[in-house]
Amino acid sequence: MRKINLKITGMHCASCSALVTRGLTKTEGVLSANVNPSTKAHVEYDEAKVDAAKLIEAVKKKGYGAAVSTEADKSASP
């Protein structure tokens, strides 16, 4: 089991975050996904079944941008 934080772009409301959450949780190997409308997603997944690239692809299929969150992203947040 592994955890990853993704930076999501293009979300404007709670409906957007719900759509991204559904897209991630329906991805094989994802155990849980918590998407915050403030452009962050916390995902717990089975690395034997899915990787970061597939998680990003799942978000992009829903029409949003995604990238692995870095320490620089965390320090830039208020």
N, C-alpha and C positions, 0 to 999 in steps of 0.2 A: 504494500500500500504506500502511496506517495501523495504528497500535497503540492499544489502549485498555485501561484497567484497570477492571474491574467489581467492585463489592462485592456479594457473594452472601450472602443470608440464608436460614436454615432448614436448612443442611447440618449433618449430625451425624457423618459418617464418610467413609471413602475411597470407599464405594459411591455416596454422594451426589455426591461430586466427579466420579466417573467418569460418572455419569448426566448431569450438567451438561456435562461435556466432550463427550460424544457428541452432546448436543443442539446445542451450539455448532458443532462441526465438521461436522455435517450441514447447517448453514445455508449456503445458496448465498453464495459470496463470502468465506467464512471460510477463511483459509489455515492458521491454527493456533490452538489454544486450550490453555492450560495452567491448569487449575483446581486450586487448593490447598485442601485441606480446612479451612484456617483462614479461609475465606470470601473468598478473592480469586481473580479470574480475569484472566489476561493473554491478550488476544485480538489476533491480527494478521489484518487483513481488507482486502478490496478495496472501497474506499469508493464505487466506481462501481456495485457490486452490492448492498451492504448498508450499513446505518447503525447507530448506537448503539441507536436505538429497536427495530430488528428483532432485535438481539442480546439486548436485555433481554426482548423478547417470547419469544425462543427459550428463555431460562432459565425464564421464568414458565410456559411450557407444560410444563415438567418438574416444576412444583410448588414452585419456589423463588422468592424475591424477588431483585431485582437493581437496581442503580443505578450510574451512572458514579461511579467513585472520585474523590475530590477530594484536594487537598493536605492538608486538615484530617484526612481519614481516615488518611493516611500518617503524620502526626505523632502521631496518637492510638495508633498501633500500637506495641507494646513492641519 
